[in-house]
Amino acid sequence: MADPPAGPAPVPLLTIRGLSKSFGAVAALQDVSLDLYAGEAHALVGENGAGKSTLVKILAGGYEPDAGELLLDGEPLVRSGPAGARAAGIAVIYQEPTLFADLSVAENIFIGRHPLRRLRRIDRAAMRRQTVELFARLGIHLDPDRPARGLSIADQQLVEIAKALSFEARVLVMDEPTAALSPVEVERLFAVVRTLRQAGTAILFISHRFDEVFALCQRITVMRDGRWVCTEPAEELDVDRLVRRMVGREVSQLYPKEAAEARQVVLEVRGLTRYGVFSDVSFSVRGGEIVALAGLVGAGRTEVVRAIFGVDRYDAGEVLVGGERLPRGRPPAAMAAGLALVPEDRRQQGLVMEMSVERNATLTRRWALARFGLLSRRAERRAASTWIQKLRVKTGRLTDPVSTLSGGNQQKLVLAKWLSTAPRVLIVDEPTRGIDIGTKAEVHRLLSELAAAGVAILMVSSELPEVLGMADRILVMHEGRLVSEIPRQRADEESVLLAATGQTGAHR
């Protein structure tokens, strides 16, 4: 294990020693040890299923380990569930937001510990004031009185970050906190993290984005198959070496884009407008090409694709599939016309987490699989098995709840659900958000193969390398308008970012 970082405190703030955790016959963690030091940002990386989430849940008090211990300031840490972990100074920002939709932003931040006035009445003015102060530390502007329902993924994540900061934690665990944030919001968050580090907080940072890992962290721990692989100084690693340690093999091509001949226009969008959200959006997608919608969070990309599919209604414009006008606000009509939408939020909009793997995989084809209005379990299982094998979804029993799958395998299952409909147009919103590099390469391979087979693909992505690596054309949105169209051969990070920020120099 690498030497601890230079600093005044030789004793680790938090020591993780020999942790093991099994679920039935599955060993999620096996003898994992690492140290977190005050004033250090420590990255934890590994493929989905490597054991990172299990380790995080142990730190948060959600799981009790089968073996091993946690030491805080060199002393054994005795906890009593999540409340005990928070009381010990351990705060966790999870990958998926867990807000109460019908409570305000401020109420979500201070849930269970509201400031009180006389007679133990909630002091809403104090709660609002403290929320504003937390947001000021983050450099963001959100209405504390706004209900959490309807917040974007990015805003939900920022509320979760503010909630964690409100605990004044000594150890801050960040599980994919930037997955849905724009570059500006990421840098804003990193500025806060650096401030916390200077104040002596230990940061455990989990991310699949290597540029963030190297920009923020001093040491990197790699896990694979539930085991500790190595801990090394970030300055002694590069992306190639890190990938080899993570996957145990070479990843030769992360963006396996095949050359595909563009065919006839399949999807055409004309003057699409939703007042106050997006305006006069027009473009087309041909069979065999991947068109990326790029732009900063809040530019209107997700809202446009939801309107195209009929999830949200629009006020003006039209959508044509194969030259036929699509009725607005009717997802079943979109599906019948050959559209498929893989949403940004797979847990809330793409899957029914309480249902089984096989039931989720066949949700879009239940009527097609039924005979005389009845769906047999055998037909459901056969259809699910076919696509799970095609997409290499790693699962236990098909009857297990889909919540037992890793994030990457959940994403592949959402893709399987829609690909089983044999779509003419596949719309994918953040297709690789929060998944590991190995699974990301598999998803990219699948998208490339679909395009080569003639499917028209419209992809929303906030990851510039993904946009540049996979798209035949890039459509850039800024503040609800389509401001630039950049062909693959002329696209680079500078041209996309200039257009996304509304700067001159973008070309159309």
RODO-2510 file (C-alpha; in nm, 4 decimals, decimal comma):
residues 508
     n   res          X          Y          Z
     1     m     0,0000     0,0000     0,0000
     2     a     0,1207     0,3479    -0,0811
     3     d     0,2680     0,5733     0,1825
     4     p     0,0213     0,8098     0,3523
     5     p     0,0078     1,1670     0,2274
     6     a     0,2354     1,4238     0,3845
     7     g     0,0600     1,6134     0,6632
     8     p     0,0537     1,6860     1,0320
     9     a    -0,1618     1,3855     1,1281
    10     p     0,0241     1,0517     1,1026
    11     v    -0,2786     0,8564     1,2283
    12     p    -0,5509     0,7930     0,9684
    13     l    -0,8753     0,9716     1,0409
    14     l    -1,0668     0,6604     0,9321
    15     t    -0,9207     0,3121     0,8996
    16     i    -1,1065     0,0378     0,7131
    17     r    -0,9561    -0,2915     0,8229
    18     g    -1,0313    -0,6364     0,6794
    19     l    -1,3949    -0,5763     0,5856
    20     s    -1,5873    -0,8705     0,4413
    21     k    -1,9542    -0,8951     0,3519
    22     s    -2,1512    -1,1714     0,1810
    23     f    -2,5095    -1,1968     0,0601
    24     g    -2,5902    -1,5652     0,0526
    25     a    -2,3326    -1,7324    -0,1681
    26     v    -2,2181    -1,4015    -0,3184
    27     a    -1,9104    -1,2461    -0,1552
    28     a    -1,9523    -0,8711    -0,2115
    29     l    -1,6425    -0,7755    -0,0068
    30     q    -1,3434    -0,9879     0,0818
    31     d    -1,0838    -0,8604     0,3304
    32     v    -1,0816    -0,4963     0,2133
    33     s    -0,8546    -0,2482     0,3928
    34     l    -0,7674     0,1166     0,3290
    35     d    -0,6930     0,4381     0,5199
    36     l    -0,8480     0,7830     0,4850
    37     y    -0,6445     1,0812     0,6088
    38     a    -0,7557     1,4254     0,7184
    39     g    -0,7165     1,6752     0,4355
    40     e    -0,6992     1,4070     0,1666
    41     a    -0,9265     1,3267    -0,1261
    42     h    -0,8999     0,9528    -0,1821
    43     a    -1,0492     0,7972    -0,4980
    44     l    -1,2162     0,4550    -0,4956
    45     v    -1,2518     0,3073    -0,8453
    46     g    -1,3575    -0,0226    -0,9940
    47     e    -1,6105    -0,1744    -1,2302
    48     n    -1,9755    -0,2076    -1,1307
    49     g    -1,9953    -0,5113    -0,9066
    50     a    -1,6449    -0,4518    -0,7667
    51     g    -1,7882    -0,3956    -0,4172
    52     k    -1,7741    -0,0159    -0,3983
    53     s    -2,1438     0,0294    -0,3174
    54     t    -2,1328    -0,2375    -0,0462
    55     l    -1,8363    -0,0644     0,1153
    56     v    -2,0191     0,2692     0,1032
    57     k    -2,3283     0,1194     0,2681
    58     i    -2,1139    -0,0225     0,5479
    59     l    -1,9590     0,3192     0,6045
    60     a    -2,3074     0,4750     0,6064
    61     g    -2,4347     0,2260     0,8656
    62     g    -2,6757     0,0546     0,6271
    63     y    -2,4922    -0,2804     0,6401
    64     e    -2,3020    -0,4522     0,9192
    65     p    -1,9868    -0,6285     0,7965
    66     d    -1,9449    -1,0024     0,8497
    67     a    -1,5828    -0,9431     0,9475
    68     g    -1,3437    -0,6527     0,9940
    69     e    -1,3739    -0,3187     1,1692
    70     l    -1,3710     0,0582     1,1313
    71     l    -1,1399     0,2793     1,3360
    72     l    -1,1950     0,6530     1,3849
    73     d    -0,8848     0,8369     1,5101
    74     g    -0,7372     0,4948     1,5842
    75     e    -1,0262     0,3896     1,8095
    76     p    -1,2891     0,1248     1,7182
    77     l    -1,5996     0,2896     1,5786
    78     v    -1,9196     0,1734     1,7430
    79     r    -2,2229     0,2657     1,5340
    80     s    -2,5958     0,2091     1,5508
    81     g    -2,7199     0,2282     1,1951
    82     p    -2,7182     0,5344     0,9685
    83     a    -2,7879     0,7754     1,2555
    84     g    -2,4841     0,6418     1,4395
    85     a    -2,2661     0,6856     1,1320
    86     r    -2,3786     1,0466     1,0951
    87     a    -2,3231     1,1101     1,4651
    88     a    -1,9677     0,9784     1,4217
    89     g    -1,9120     1,2355     1,1464
    90     i    -1,9537     1,0170     0,8370
    91     a    -2,1788     1,1640     0,5677
    92     v    -2,2581     0,9970     0,2360
    93     i    -2,3707     1,1492    -0,0926
    94     y    -2,5203     0,8649    -0,2933
    95     q    -2,5183     0,8215    -0,6701
    96     e    -2,8999     0,8239    -0,6858
    97     p    -3,0791     1,1083    -0,5018
    98     t    -3,3130     1,0030    -0,2198
    99     l    -3,5281     1,3088    -0,1645
   100     f    -3,8853     1,3240    -0,0363
   101     a    -4,0713     1,4534    -0,3403
   102     d    -4,3502     1,6337    -0,1551
   103     l    -4,1261     1,8177     0,0905
   104     s    -3,9484     2,1437     0,0171
   105     v    -3,5781     2,1643    -0,0579
   106     a    -3,5086     2,3049     0,2903
   107     e    -3,7202     2,0358     0,4604
   108     n    -3,5276     1,7652     0,2745
   109     i    -3,1953     1,9058     0,3923
   110     f    -3,2995     1,9227     0,7581
   111     i    -3,5334     1,6226     0,7705
   112     g    -3,5443     1,4812     1,1241
   113     r    -3,3425     1,7668     1,2748
   114     h    -3,5368     2,0825     1,2016
   115     p    -3,4403     2,3973     1,3936
   116     l    -3,7046     2,4591     1,6594
   117     r    -3,8666     2,7598     1,8204
   118     r    -4,0434     2,7740     2,1538
   119     l    -4,2890     2,4948     2,2243
   120     r    -4,0878     2,2769     1,9825
   121     r    -4,2418     2,4331     1,6745
   122     i    -4,0338     2,4206     1,3550
   123     d    -3,8443     2,7426     1,2957
   124     r    -3,8986     2,7700     0,9204
   125     a    -3,7229     3,1038     0,8942
   126     a    -3,4072     2,9593     1,0520
   127     m    -3,4293     2,6487     0,8339
   128     r    -3,4625     2,8622     0,5239
   129     r    -3,1729     3,0874     0,6313
   130     q    -2,9427     2,7923     0,6971
   131     t    -3,0352     2,6407     0,3605
   132     v    -2,9462     2,9644     0,1826
   133     e    -2,6113     2,9665     0,3665
   134     l    -2,5390     2,6080     0,2541
   135     f    -2,6229     2,6927    -0,1053
   136     a    -2,3967     2,9974    -0,0821
   137     r    -2,1087     2,7665     0,0148
   138     l    -2,1843     2,5608    -0,2945
   139     g    -2,2259     2,8690    -0,5096
   140     i    -2,5690     2,7620    -0,6356
   141     h    -2,9095     2,9242    -0,6487
   142     l    -3,2105     2,7108    -0,5579
   143     d    -3,5340     2,8194    -0,3923
   144     p    -3,5373     2,6621    -0,0420
   145     d    -3,9183     2,6598    -0,0470
   146     r    -3,9488     2,4783    -0,3795
   147     p    -4,0896     2,1212    -0,3612
   148     a    -3,8349     1,8522    -0,4467
   149     r    -4,0777     1,7001    -0,6953
   150     g    -3,9843     1,8086    -1,0458
   151     l    -3,6225     1,8972    -0,9690
   152     s    -3,3750     1,7829    -1,2317
   153     i    -3,1262     1,5096    -1,1467
   154     a    -2,8554     1,7766    -1,1243
   155     d    -3,0537     1,9866    -0,8777
   156     q    -3,1489     1,6802    -0,6710
   157     q    -2,7813     1,5919    -0,6443
   158     l    -2,6954     1,9446    -0,5314
   159     v    -2,9604     1,9233    -0,2582
   160     e    -2,8060     1,5938    -0,1428
   161     i    -2,4634     1,7594    -0,1338
   162     a    -2,6002     2,0473     0,0732
   163     k    -2,7612     1,7960     0,3107
   164     a    -2,4285     1,6191     0,3617
   165     l    -2,2482     1,9491     0,4156
   166     s    -2,5032     2,0442     0,6822
   167     f    -2,3736     1,7621     0,9020
   168     e    -2,0250     1,9221     0,9137
   169     a    -1,8902     1,5734     0,8525
   170     r    -1,5288     1,4765     0,9247
   171     v    -1,5491     1,2002     0,6612
   172     l    -1,7399     1,2739     0,3408
   173     v    -1,8131     0,9832     0,1066
   174     m    -1,9098     1,0964    -0,2443
   175     d    -2,0596     0,8199    -0,4600
   176     e    -2,0716     0,9478    -0,8206
   177     p    -2,1752     1,2994    -0,7081
   178     t    -2,0984     1,4595    -1,0455
   179     a    -2,2716     1,2067    -1,2729
   180     a    -2,5461     1,4505    -1,3749
   181     l    -2,3616     1,7813    -1,3329
   182     s    -2,2356     2,0180    -1,5994
   183     p    -1,8631     2,1039    -1,6169
   184     v    -1,9327     2,4381    -1,4469
   185     e    -2,1227     2,2668    -1,1643
   186     v    -1,8486     2,0049    -1,1291
   187     e    -1,5812     2,2698    -1,0859
   188     r    -1,8026     2,4506    -0,8348
   189     l    -1,8378     2,1288    -0,6359
   190     f    -1,4640     2,0630    -0,6524
   191     a    -1,3973     2,4088    -0,5119
   192     v    -1,6159     2,3175    -0,2137
   193     v    -1,4380     1,9828    -0,1737
   194     r    -1,0996     2,1542    -0,1744
   195     t    -1,2230     2,3919     0,0949
   196     l    -1,3376     2,0956     0,3036
   197     r    -1,0006     1,9271     0,2561
   198     q    -0,8197     2,2384     0,3786
   199     a    -1,0427     2,2291     0,6869
   200     g    -0,9277     1,8715     0,7603
   201     t    -1,2127     1,6647     0,6145
   202     a    -1,1276     1,3232     0,4705
   203     i    -1,2912     1,2683     0,1311
   204     l    -1,3651     0,9291    -0,0238
   205     f    -1,4486     1,0041    -0,3880
   206     i    -1,6082     0,7381    -0,6102
   207     s    -1,6266     0,8150    -0,9814
   208     h    -1,5987     0,6536    -1,3220
   209     r    -1,4712     0,9801    -1,4683
   210     f    -1,0948     0,9543    -1,4664
   211     d    -1,0360     1,3217    -1,5419
   212     e    -1,2174     1,4068    -1,2167
   213     v    -1,0268     1,1442    -1,0206
   214     f    -0,6887     1,2795    -1,1309
   215     a    -0,7958     1,6432    -1,0913
   216     l    -0,9217     1,6045    -0,7339
   217     c    -0,7585     1,3102    -0,5607
   218     q    -0,4150     1,2486    -0,4098
   219     r    -0,4396     0,8695    -0,3823
   220     i    -0,6405     0,6061    -0,5713
   221     t    -0,7606     0,2686    -0,4457
   222     v    -0,8693     0,0079    -0,7019
   223     m    -1,1168    -0,2709    -0,6234
   224     r    -1,2025    -0,5725    -0,8377
   225     d    -1,4482    -0,8549    -0,7681
   226     g    -1,4950    -0,7465    -0,4071
   227     r    -1,1239    -0,7352    -0,3284
   228     w    -0,8661    -0,4610    -0,2741
   229     v    -0,6254    -0,4527    -0,5695
   230     c    -0,3947    -0,1587    -0,4968
   231     t    -0,3641     0,1884    -0,3455
   232     e    -0,1243     0,4224    -0,5234
   233     p    -0,0498     0,7963    -0,5432
   234     a    -0,2481     0,9530    -0,8270
   235     e     0,0676     1,1162    -0,9643
   236     e     0,2184     0,7709    -1,0246
   237     l    -0,0751     0,6463    -1,2350
   238     d    -0,2190     0,7285    -1,5741
   239     v    -0,5463     0,6244    -1,7355
   240     d    -0,4044     0,3191    -1,9147
   241     r    -0,2462     0,1744    -1,6010
   242     l    -0,5578     0,2516    -1,3959
   243     v    -0,7854     0,0753    -1,6452
   244     r    -0,5612    -0,2329    -1,6454
   245     r    -0,5796    -0,2525    -1,2659
   246     m    -0,9580    -0,2082    -1,2699
   247     v    -1,0580    -0,4624    -1,5310
   248     g    -0,7630    -0,6993    -1,5219
   249     r    -0,7376    -0,6761    -1,9010
   250     e    -0,6730    -0,4272    -2,1792
   251     v    -0,9622    -0,2114    -2,2924
   252     s    -0,8453    -0,1492    -2,6465
   253     q    -1,1233     0,0770    -2,7602
   254     l    -1,3634     0,2681    -2,5375
   255     y    -1,5440     0,4255    -2,8322
   256     p    -1,5768     0,1474    -3,0923
   257     k    -1,7554     0,3612    -3,3505
   258     e    -1,8077     0,1680    -3,6731
   259     a    -1,8308     0,3524    -4,0021
   260     a    -2,1942     0,3328    -4,1126
   261     e    -2,3577     0,4679    -4,4241
   262     a    -2,6326     0,7188    -4,3475
   263     r    -2,9608     0,6130    -4,5027
   264     q    -3,2948     0,7870    -4,5428
   265     v    -3,4247     1,0321    -4,2830
   266     v    -3,6202     0,8382    -4,0197
   267     l    -3,6816     1,1034    -3,7526
   268     e    -3,7578     1,4648    -3,8387
   269     v    -3,8245     1,7396    -3,5839
   270     r    -3,9637     2,0700    -3,7113
   271     g    -3,9918     2,3873    -3,5070
   272     l    -4,0520     2,2061    -3,1796
   273     t    -4,1397     2,4558    -2,9052
   274     r    -4,2453     2,4331    -2,5440
   275     y    -4,2895     2,7789    -2,4029
   276     g    -4,0294     2,8652    -2,1389
   277     v    -3,8361     2,5401    -2,1921
   278     f    -3,7168     2,5134    -2,5546
   279     s    -3,7914     2,7000    -2,8744
   280     d    -3,7903     2,6304    -3,2501
   281     v    -3,5853     2,3111    -3,2376
   282     s    -3,5451     2,1497    -3,5810
   283     f    -3,3232     1,8605    -3,6912
   284     s    -3,3316     1,5177    -3,8528
   285     v    -3,1739     1,1786    -3,7860
   286     r    -3,1022     0,9278    -4,0618
   287     g    -3,0954     0,5539    -4,0309
   288     g    -2,7426     0,4356    -3,9614
   289     e    -2,6179     0,7506    -3,7885
   290     i    -2,5701     0,8542    -3,4281
   291     v    -2,6682     1,2149    -3,3630
   292     a    -2,5713     1,3617    -3,0268
   293     l    -2,7588     1,6378    -2,8454
   294     a    -2,4921     1,8196    -2,6458
   295     g    -2,5052     2,1172    -2,4115
   296     l    -2,4863     2,2109    -2,0464
   297     v    -2,7297     2,0811    -1,7859
   298     g    -3,0476     2,2859    -1,8192
   299     a    -3,0034     2,3541    -2,1911
   300     g    -3,3272     2,1660    -2,2670
   301     r    -3,1884     1,8446    -2,4188
   302     t    -3,3807     1,5999    -2,2000
   303     e    -3,6970     1,8052    -2,2341
   304     v    -3,6719     1,7903    -2,6141
   305     v    -3,6360     1,4118    -2,6316
   306     r    -3,9192     1,3629    -2,3797
   307     a    -4,1409     1,5802    -2,5988
   308     i    -4,0420     1,3852    -2,9108
   309     f    -4,1427     1,0591    -2,7441
   310     g    -4,4671     1,2074    -2,6117
   311     v    -4,3885     1,2009    -2,2397
   312     d    -4,4248     1,5805    -2,2271
   313     r    -4,6528     1,7864    -2,4490
   314     y    -4,5207     2,0674    -2,6657
   315     d    -4,6886     2,3881    -2,7800
   316     a    -4,5787     2,4140    -3,1433
   317     g    -4,3963     2,2215    -3,4117
   318     e    -4,4196     1,8635    -3,5260
   319     v    -4,2393     1,5284    -3,5120
   320     l    -4,2317     1,2973    -3,8146
   321     v    -4,1238     0,9332    -3,8236
   322     g    -4,0717     0,7903    -4,1682
   323     g    -4,2470     1,0944    -4,3092
   324     e    -4,5616     1,0380    -4,0995
   325     r    -4,6609     1,2965    -3,8411
   326     l    -4,6535     1,1658    -3,4846
   327     p    -4,9421     1,2599    -3,2509
   328     r    -4,8169     1,4794    -2,9686
   329     g    -4,8270     1,3662    -2,6074
   330     r    -4,8885     0,9976    -2,6837
   331     p    -4,6014     0,7582    -2,5979
   332     p    -4,7975     0,4508    -2,7180
   333     a    -4,8225     0,6141    -3,0632
   334     a    -4,4479     0,6824    -3,0543
   335     m    -4,3787     0,3182    -2,9694
   336     a    -4,6110     0,2001    -3,2464
   337     a    -4,4208     0,4218    -3,4912
   338     g    -4,0924     0,2575    -3,3907
   339     l    -3,9507     0,4961    -3,1283
   340     a    -3,7796     0,3814    -2,8089
   341     l    -3,6666     0,6064    -2,5216
   342     v    -3,4012     0,5046    -2,2693
   343     p    -3,4467     0,7755    -2,0018
   344     e    -3,1829     0,9614    -1,8044
   345     d    -3,3062     0,8376    -1,4649
   346     r    -3,3099     0,4599    -1,4989
   347     r    -3,4267     0,3955    -1,1419
   348     q    -3,7256     0,6306    -1,1444
   349     q    -3,8255     0,6240    -1,5113
   350     g    -3,6595     0,3234    -1,6732
   351     l    -3,7229     0,0387    -1,4287
   352     v    -3,9719    -0,0739    -1,1669
   353     m    -3,7262    -0,1489    -0,8893
   354     e    -3,9581    -0,3782    -0,6901
   355     m    -4,0295    -0,5993    -0,9921
   356     s    -3,8187    -0,8923    -1,1065
   357     v    -3,5463    -0,8810    -1,3686
   358     e    -3,7564    -1,0799    -1,6166
   359     r    -4,0666    -0,8663    -1,5650
   360     n    -3,8710    -0,5439    -1,6260
   361     a    -3,7082    -0,6883    -1,9378
   362     t    -4,0479    -0,7602    -2,0965
   363     l    -4,2525    -0,4577    -1,9853
   364     t    -4,2538    -0,3070    -2,3354
   365     r    -4,3691    -0,6334    -2,5029
   366     r    -4,6223    -0,7796    -2,2654
   367     w    -4,9119    -0,7639    -2,5110
   368     a    -4,6997    -0,9042    -2,7926
   369     l    -4,6003    -1,2014    -2,5762
   370     a    -4,9530    -1,2707    -2,4497
   371     r    -5,1948    -1,5210    -2,6011
   372     f    -5,5650    -1,4504    -2,5693
   373     g    -5,4811    -1,1701    -2,3272
   374     l    -5,2808    -1,3957    -2,0951
   375     l    -4,9041    -1,3826    -2,0493
   376     s    -4,7321    -1,7096    -1,9670
   377     r    -4,4318    -1,7125    -1,7365
   378     r    -4,2532    -1,9369    -1,9843
   379     a    -4,2862    -1,6839    -2,2681
   380     e    -4,1810    -1,4012    -2,0380
   381     r    -3,8762    -1,5883    -1,9162
   382     r    -3,7724    -1,6982    -2,2644
   383     a    -3,7949    -1,3432    -2,4003
   384     a    -3,6083    -1,1990    -2,1017
   385     s    -3,3328    -1,4604    -2,1228
   386     t    -3,2719    -1,3883    -2,4898
   387     w    -3,1996    -1,0199    -2,4368
   388     i    -3,0136    -1,0663    -2,1106
   389     q    -2,7747    -1,2971    -2,2937
   390     k    -2,7416    -1,0618    -2,5925
   391     l    -2,6507    -0,7648    -2,3744
   392     r    -2,4435    -0,9692    -2,1267
   393     v    -2,6473    -0,8574    -1,8270
   394     k    -2,4921    -1,0056    -1,5130
   395     t    -2,7727    -1,1271    -1,2888
   396     g    -2,8502    -1,4064    -1,0479
   397     r    -3,2010    -1,5446    -1,0835
   398     l    -3,4387    -1,3854    -1,3308
   399     t    -3,6942    -1,3714    -1,0502
   400     d    -3,4693    -1,1514    -0,8328
   401     p    -3,5738    -0,7857    -0,7898
   402     v    -3,4043    -0,5605    -1,0436
   403     s    -3,2777    -0,3521    -0,7492
   404     t    -3,0228    -0,6297    -0,6813
   405     l    -2,8383    -0,5544    -1,0072
   406     s    -2,5418    -0,3187    -1,0250
   407     g    -2,5934     0,0209    -1,1886
   408     g    -2,4309    -0,0847    -1,5146
   409     n    -2,6423    -0,3973    -1,5424
   410     q    -2,9572    -0,1972    -1,4648
   411     q    -2,8656     0,0321    -1,7548
   412     k    -2,8154    -0,2624    -1,9882
   413     l    -3,1526    -0,4041    -1,8796
   414     v    -3,3265    -0,0765    -1,9711
   415     l    -3,1607    -0,1007    -2,3123
   416     a    -3,2719    -0,4629    -2,3434
   417     k    -3,6307    -0,3683    -2,2622
   418     w    -3,6429    -0,1202    -2,5483
   419     l    -3,4295    -0,3061    -2,8010
   420     s    -3,6712    -0,5978    -2,7765
   421     t    -3,9259    -0,3746    -2,9549
   422     a    -3,6969    -0,3588    -3,2639
   423     p    -3,7069     0,0235    -3,2801
   424     r    -3,6467     0,2316    -3,5918
   425     v    -3,5337     0,5233    -3,3739
   426     l    -3,3503     0,4720    -3,0455
   427     i    -3,3343     0,7757    -2,8145
   428     v    -3,0821     0,7334    -2,5335
   429     d    -3,0508     0,9980    -2,2598
   430     e    -2,7137     0,9783    -2,0773
   431     p    -2,6622     0,6131    -2,1814
   432     t    -2,3501     0,5576    -1,9687
   433     r    -2,4180     0,7823    -1,6681
   434     g    -2,2725     0,6259    -1,3538
   435     i    -2,1474     0,3010    -1,5075
   436     d    -1,7961     0,1606    -1,5154
   437     i    -1,5513     0,1756    -1,8020
   438     g    -1,5920    -0,1885    -1,9044
   439     t    -1,9722    -0,1646    -1,9219
   440     k    -1,9425     0,1750    -2,0908
   441     a    -1,7390     0,0174    -2,3707
   442     e    -2,0048    -0,2538    -2,4081
   443     v    -2,2844     0,0041    -2,4352
   444     h    -2,0852     0,1992    -2,6944
   445     r    -2,0247    -0,1213    -2,8916
   446     l    -2,3961    -0,1961    -2,8853
   447     l    -2,4922     0,1538    -3,0054
   448     s    -2,2382     0,1295    -3,2872
   449     e    -2,3725    -0,2098    -3,3957
   450     l    -2,7299    -0,0814    -3,3934
   451     a    -2,6341     0,2154    -3,6099
   452     a    -2,4510    -0,0174    -3,8497
   453     a    -2,7731    -0,2208    -3,8727
   454     g    -2,9648     0,0891    -3,9817
   455     v    -3,1190     0,2134    -3,6562
   456     a    -3,1382     0,5925    -3,6199
   457     i    -2,9892     0,6892    -3,2825
   458     l    -3,0428     1,0182    -3,0997
   459     m    -2,8109     1,0398    -2,7980
   460     v    -2,8132     1,2944    -2,5163
   461     s    -2,4813     1,3022    -2,3321
   462     s    -2,3014     1,5385    -2,0952
   463     e    -1,9682     1,3586    -2,1441
   464     l    -1,7707     1,5327    -2,4174
   465     p    -1,5412     1,2344    -2,4880
   466     e    -1,8517     1,0200    -2,5432
   467     v    -2,0085     1,2800    -2,7730
   468     l    -1,6872     1,3210    -2,9757
   469     g    -1,6165     0,9482    -2,9822
   470     m    -1,9596     0,8193    -3,0841
   471     a    -2,1504     1,0860    -3,2775
   472     d    -2,1647     1,1318    -3,6547
   473     r    -2,3145     1,4773    -3,5980
   474     i    -2,3336     1,6924    -3,2870
   475     l    -2,6291     1,9239    -3,2235
   476     v    -2,5490     2,1748    -2,9500
   477     m    -2,8209     2,3385    -2,7413
   478     h    -2,7936     2,6545    -2,5335
   479     e    -3,0761     2,7912    -2,3179
   480     g    -3,3477     2,5972    -2,4974
   481     r    -3,2304     2,6661    -2,8530
   482     l    -3,0360     2,4630    -3,1045
   483     v    -2,7355     2,6852    -3,1713
   484     s    -2,4879     2,4704    -3,3622
   485     e    -2,4567     2,1592    -3,5776
   486     i    -2,1049     2,0184    -3,5980
   487     p    -2,0060     1,7221    -3,8203
   488     r    -1,7828     1,4538    -3,6727
   489     q    -1,4764     1,5473    -3,8748
   490     r    -1,4823     1,9078    -3,7499
   491     a    -1,5831     1,8421    -3,3897
   492     d    -1,3528     1,9020    -3,0952
   493     e    -1,3978     1,9948    -2,7302
   494     e    -1,3435     2,3640    -2,7920
   495     s    -1,6076     2,3973    -3,0636
   496     v    -1,8697     2,2091    -2,8615
   497     l    -1,8024     2,4026    -2,5405
   498     l    -1,8059     2,7379    -2,7196
   499     a    -2,1480     2,6603    -2,8623
   500     a    -2,2787     2,5129    -2,5351
   501     t    -2,1887     2,8300    -2,3459
   502     g    -2,3347     3,0604    -2,6101
   503     q    -1,9970     3,1992    -2,7140
   504     t    -1,8994     3,3202    -3,0569
   505     g    -1,6906     3,0909    -3,2699
   506     a    -1,9411     2,8052    -3,2852
   507     h    -2,0416     2,7156    -3,6367
   508     r    -2,3731     2,5965    -3,7735
***
